[in-house]
């Protein structure tokens, strides 16, 4: 660890420092964690609950050695929307559950065979390119929310009011990211959301076209409710919506999870560099993958989006030099407590679409930029035509929305597209293209 370390992974701070340090991590993860359910129609309270409990599961599986907060994964947004619209959200949860189990299977293989095969299948040129696709593949979603009333991208729905709200939100977030220092710099996502929200609210007091915030849902919401149960609007009774399974949903989520394994490898490596410990070796990549997978499977059981380790919280640790797992655990507990306040969840639901769109322009770009950083930090040589070819194909297939569709009977229609197809093709190219291709040309 660095000599400048204030608290190491196993160090427990005093209660007076513990609470504010944990709240800092809650602020850092909050904007992104609630954004995924807002974009996919899931419950924000459930997402907070499963993020908090999922983080505690991760801490348990990794032996409290890795300071990582797990929040809602952006990579699964297209799959959640597509499967949810076609089959129902319960089938999307079934697919997400299987994706988490798939993580655990990979972890089991690594435990007994080592990770050499994974390094060969997913070198930095593949990992970085896939992460870029994850971010840029979501770009149309952000732009549509920022410009169109129905987020459909239809010219007749174009709104200059929406664009102005998105522009203000983005501007505030960019200013916070570039010019704010220390603690406030880690809150750039949250600051952008709040800034855009208050701008819309204030403008709505003067112009009807800006009246996009409706507090009626907040007034009707209860102070306390179980975040993992759904309410029947007719009877007022709560029920658990159990995941359901079909082959198409399972295959869709499992294939997408190959790309999120890339994301996991990048985040774990980044955490290792920040803390100064090799978490690939101790507690081992098999434990970090298993913790991530079990957290996602757990989230799916309760109707929350799949989880992933958060770069936002890695950034907080890099700035503060506080790497304590106790602090991360405290943030998880705070997230769980917030999830039980139904009014809090209803308030989050009032965030207007163009505010989310403006925020996502930056957020999705940051995801793509982290992939670029993975490539740069790993020293990938693009004078090598092999690397250039792999990245080129991954980017165009993923961002262009290429897809393979299979129809095997009336009940089985399977589509492999976007980031999932790009990841599979990238892995195949990496495995079968000759390593000495440039030497052969000399």
ZIURBEL-V649982 format. One record per backbone hydrogen bond with DSSP energy under -0.5 kcal/mol. NH is the residue of the N-H (numbers start at 1). CO is the residue of the C=O. Records with the same first field share a line. If there is no record, write none. Layout:
# ZIURBEL-V649982
NH = CO + CO
This chain:
# ZIURBEL-V649982
5 = 2
6 = 321
7 = 321
11 = 8
13 = 11
17 = 14
18 = 14
19 = 15
21 = 17
22 = 18
23 = 19
24 = 20
25 = 21
26 = 22
27 = 23
28 = 24
29 = 25
30 = 26
31 = 27
33 = 29
34 = 30
35 = 31
36 = 32
37 = 33
38 = 34
39 = 35
40 = 36
41 = 37
42 = 37
47 = 43
48 = 44
49 = 45
50 = 46
51 = 47
52 = 48
53 = 49
54 = 50
55 = 51
56 = 52
57 = 53
58 = 54
59 = 55
60 = 56
61 = 57
62 = 58
63 = 60
64 = 59
65 = 62
67 = 65
68 = 66
71 = 69 + 308
73 = 306
77 = 74
80 = 76
81 = 77
82 = 78
83 = 79
84 = 80
85 = 81
86 = 82
87 = 83
88 = 83 + 84
91 = 88
92 = 88
93 = 89
94 = 90
95 = 91
96 = 92
97 = 93
98 = 94
99 = 95
100 = 96
101 = 97
102 = 98
103 = 99
104 = 100
105 = 101
106 = 102
107 = 103
108 = 104
109 = 105
110 = 106
111 = 107
112 = 108
113 = 109
114 = 110
119 = 115
120 = 116
121 = 117
122 = 118
126 = 123
127 = 123
128 = 124
129 = 125
130 = 126
131 = 127
132 = 128
133 = 129
134 = 130
135 = 131
136 = 132
137 = 133
138 = 134 + 135
139 = 136
141 = 138
142 = 138
143 = 139
144 = 140
145 = 141
146 = 142
147 = 143
148 = 144
149 = 157
151 = 148
157 = 154
158 = 155
159 = 147
163 = 159
164 = 160
165 = 161
166 = 162
167 = 163
168 = 164
169 = 165
170 = 166
171 = 167
172 = 168
173 = 169
174 = 170
175 = 171
176 = 172
177 = 173
178 = 174
179 = 175
180 = 175 + 176
184 = 181
185 = 181 + 182
186 = 182 + 183
187 = 184
188 = 185
191 = 187
192 = 188
193 = 189
194 = 190
195 = 191
196 = 192
197 = 193
198 = 194
199 = 195
200 = 196
201 = 197
202 = 198
203 = 199
204 = 200
205 = 201 + 202
206 = 203
207 = 203
210 = 207
211 = 208
212 = 210
214 = 212
215 = 213
219 = 215
220 = 216
221 = 217
225 = 340
227 = 225
229 = 226
230 = 239
232 = 237
233 = 231
236 = 232
239 = 230
241 = 239
242 = 240
244 = 90
250 = 246
251 = 247
252 = 248
253 = 249
254 = 250
255 = 251
256 = 252
257 = 253
258 = 254 + 255
259 = 255 + 256
260 = 256
261 = 257
262 = 258
263 = 259
264 = 260
265 = 261
266 = 262
267 = 263
268 = 264
269 = 265
270 = 266
271 = 267
272 = 268
273 = 269
274 = 270
275 = 271
276 = 272
277 = 272
279 = 277
281 = 278
282 = 278
284 = 279
285 = 280
287 = 284
288 = 284
289 = 285
290 = 286
291 = 287
292 = 288
293 = 289
294 = 290
295 = 291
296 = 292
297 = 293
298 = 294
299 = 295
300 = 296
301 = 297
302 = 298 + 299
303 = 300
304 = 299
308 = 71
310 = 69
311 = 309
314 = 310
315 = 311
316 = 312
317 = 313
318 = 314
319 = 315
320 = 316
321 = 317
323 = 7 + 321
325 = 9
328 = 324
329 = 325
330 = 326
331 = 327
332 = 328
333 = 329
334 = 330
335 = 331
336 = 332
337 = 333
338 = 334
339 = 335
340 = 336 + 337
341 = 338
342 = 340
343 = 222
345 = 341
346 = 342
347 = 343
348 = 344
349 = 345
350 = 347
351 = 348
356 = 352
357 = 353
358 = 354
359 = 355
360 = 356
361 = 357
362 = 358
363 = 359
364 = 360
365 = 361
366 = 362
367 = 363
368 = 364
369 = 365
370 = 366
371 = 367
372 = 368
373 = 369
374 = 370
375 = 371
376 = 372
377 = 373
378 = 374
379 = 376
380 = 375
382 = 380
384 = 381
385 = 383
388 = 384
389 = 385
390 = 386
391 = 387
392 = 388
393 = 389
394 = 390
395 = 391
396 = 392
397 = 393
398 = 394
399 = 395
400 = 396
401 = 397
402 = 397
404 = 416
406 = 414
408 = 406 + 412
409 = 407
412 = 409
414 = 406 + 412
416 = 404
417 = 415
418 = 402
420 = 417
421 = 417
422 = 418
423 = 419
424 = 420
425 = 421
426 = 422
427 = 423
428 = 424
429 = 425
430 = 426
431 = 427
432 = 428
433 = 429
437 = 434
440 = 436
441 = 437 + 438
442 = 438 + 439
